[in-house]
Amino acid sequence: MASTAASVVQTVTSKTEENNTTKESLKPSKPTVSQIFKTLEYGPAPESPDVAYAWLDDHHRSFGHFIDGKWLNPEDRKRYDSRCPATGEKLASTVQGNQEDVEVAVSAARKAFVKWSALPAHVRARHLYSVARHVQKHMRLFAVIESLDNGKPIRETRDCDIPIVIRHIYHHAGWAQLADTEMRGWKPVGVVGAITPWNFPLMLLIWKVCPALAMGNTVVLKPATYTRLSALLLAEVCAEAGLPPGVFNVVTGNGAFGHNLATHPDVDKVGFTGSTEVGRILRQATAGSGKKISLELGGKSPFVVFDSADLDSAVEGVVDAIYFNQGQVCSAGSRLIVQESCAELLIKKIKERMTHLRLGDSLDKAIDMGAIVDPSQRKSVDMMVQEAKADGAHVYQACACMPSTGCYYPPTLITNVQTVSKIVQEEVFGPVLVVLTFRTPKEAIALSNNTVFGLGASVWTENLSLALEVALSIRAGSVWVNGHNLFDAAAGFGGMRESGFGRDGGKEGLYEYSVPAWLTRPRPVALKDFDAKAFGKNVAPRPLNPSNSESHVYNNTTKLNGQDVPSIDRTCKMYIGGAQKRPDAPYARAVVNPDNKTIGQVGEGSRKDIRDAVEAAHKAFPGWGKRAAHNRAQIVYFVAENLELRREEVASRMSEMTGKSLEDSKLEVDLSIQRLFYWGAYADKYGGTVQETNLYGATVKVHEPVGVIGIACPDNWPLLGFVSLFAPAVIRGNTIVIVPSEKYPLSAVDLYQVFDTSDLPGGVVNIVTGSRDHLTKYLVDHQDVEAFWYFGSNEGSRYVEHASAVNIKRTWVNYGFERDWADPAQGQGEEFLYHAVECKNIWMPMGEIFAN
């Protein structure tokens, strides 16, 4: 029996083995390691969406606003479906808010601001630290939600976006702790309206929320329409972390809804990241409102490769620069500017690398590129590529694999383009790289700066001396050496020119969410009938009518041997390019004192005088900006020395002109001399610092000059106001076109000879006299003026902010409210330096010894 049983078992076992062998033979054979290296084929490595789906299901896949620490889902609102770009799957529906919802959210933030801003710095730091810890605990949920909602690869959200988010919260918990000491003399703005884009939905909102909360502000956030879910998740996590109700509020809606938030009268600050076109709209919509605003806009960043670069590293850099996040990055290195001697080889290497890029589902950990955020965006990208092709460009597209369905676009390389081609000049916001070549470093710099943008750039070379010189010469807010798209909470990110103004991150970012402690939020009277086209109109002076009793008296006599004789006419000229120049139109403006007597005349400036002055300032800028800071300081001290030599003369003229007592006029001259010394001292003490980022290397913040600055001076304190504005601008390397006091310009005119005898180079300071608003109009409208400071009327302030939107000028206006220029808190200090410099962060890696 035992023998029979054994034979049966053996028979069954042999049959089972036979069946298993048959099944195994039907299975596809596993590739060997050598075959994998030849084919580079990978199986999927999916990240499970279960935790994200569970969170969505917890909310029945339907979301309202998050206001005052709780969910608010108002009735009778339209809904918007959030979909996964990779699959088209509906993730959830969200509410489309209206004006009533804005009112509720801003009211909650205003109420919370009272207590939040009064909390001790340490308590705010504890709150932010708690938020950081809770986000860290839920980081996998955040990574999956972000990948599903945006379409970017899970590797990017998991390894880049969310770690940077957490780093920012921790970093700003530190700034909250130090706010009372490191930001002494500054206070929170109030309620911040933050509007953020869809390309980095969570990361870019954190860049605004963190410094705002650290400085004691409260926030109402409107995330992008396409990508709302991670912002709503963050709001819930902040509540879980114990953040007080109303401190952070999230509202959802369309573009018009965002406009309503930005223009709400109780929103004190607008922080926007998005397209340049929308940035212009917001700048104009908030003009003259007294709101603070920062704009982080588009870019067309150069990726400069010299023949001394490690070309293989540069190829990987290209992948990080333009194919990271499907090219949907404002600082994407979309212009490859390569030295002719290595261009052919580099392009060949890039094409080869493109063939190995894998496109696929955003939750697949084995892919390199995900989906474009929305079909409309994909259509926009393809339209620009096809236009370039029709214009004669050579278009190369390749990848290892790409799904047949979903919102995907292949990595693209475009050659045979011109510097003026649309594809070269305009932002594509997709995985599209254009190629230009150069021969010399000067040509590389010229090509890099041949753009209206100025957000980011990278320089690739093993020659550090060359890298630094080029990095300093490129006009961009961030310049990476042998790298691209590196971000850290300790280094501010933001642009120049039409890439916007303001910084996110670093100490420099805190100033965007604070104001000088003495300043009350300006709330100028609304100008309902404001006509921008009519602003600044000016009619040239006419001869006096002797029959008009209200006419001023032309004081044209003097005493000679005891007799009244006609005085010799002295009409002061303009000061342009270091020389006195007659106005283009031969008109003069009478300077009248309080006794209604004409005590002198100055030239009546016009558009052509502004044109000449701006040209002179531009000509002087390169040399002045590169002068040693010590040399600039010596010149400003020399101006103070020569002004003191003419103290009695200047004070006497000021007294006669303004009606001030002689003693008060002498005091103003003395204060002006002190202020020149103050700014002379800062000429070599505000150059920048080393930022403590996570980079293995050095991240150096450089305070660069803004460029050519236009300035319109106030009427009160005609000398001190003039000095307080021109000095901080020039000591930081800017050149200026300045309009002195309209009523009392002779105090500025008296400085012509002071400048001439103080070794001030021609064109650094250009003075155009006349109607302040008439000249302001042409300065603000001038495309080659990088910034404008205006201290005049409410109407003029509104015009300056409105007109500045054309080329996104930086502006500083007073909304018609006077300041006390004799008060050091109001007439000098870090506020002036903030407006006089651009922050550039240069990232320089190292790694010859320990990194390897």
Secondary structure, 3 states (H helix, E strand, C coil): CHHHHHHHHHHHHHHHHHHHHHHHHHCCCCCCHHHHHHHCCCCCCECCCHHHHHHHHHCCCEECEEECCEEECCCCCCEEEEECCCCCCEEEEEECCCHHHHHHHHHHHHHHHHHHHHCCHHHHHHHHHHHHHHHHHCHHHHHHHHHHHHCCCHHHHHHHHHHHHHHHHHHHHHHHHHHHHHCCCEEECCEEEEECCCCCHHHHHHHHHHHHHHCCCEEEEECCCCCCHHHHHHHHHHHHCCCCCCCEEECCCCHHHHHHHHHCCCCCEEEEECCHHHHHHHHHHCCCCCCEEEEECCCCCEEEECCCCCHHHHHHHHHHHHHHHHHCCCCCCCEEEEEHHHHHHHHHHHHHHHCCCEECCCCECCCCECCCCCHHHHHHHHHHHHHHHHCCCEEEECCCECCCCCCCCCCEEEECCCCCCHHHHCCCCCCEEEEEEECCHHHHHHHHCCCCCCCEEEEECCCHHHHHHHHHHCCCCEEEECCCCCCCCCCCECCCHHHEECCECHHHHHHHHEEECCCCCCCCCCCCCCCHHHCCCCCCCCCCCCCCCCCCEECCEEEECCEEEECCCCEECEEECCEEECCCCCCEEEEECCCCEEEEEEECCCHHHHHHHHHHHHHHHHHHHHCCHHHHHHHHHHHHHHHHHCHHHHHHHHHHHHCCCHHHHHHHHHHHHHHHHHHHHHCCCCCEEEECCCCCEEEEEEEEECCEEEEECCCCCCCHHHHHHHHHHHHCCCEEEEECCCCCCHHHHCCHHHHHCCCCCCCCEEECCCCHHHHHHHHHHCCCCCEEEECCCHHHHHHHHHHHHHCCCEEEECCCCCCCCCCHHHHCCHHHHHHHEEEEEEEEECCCCCCC
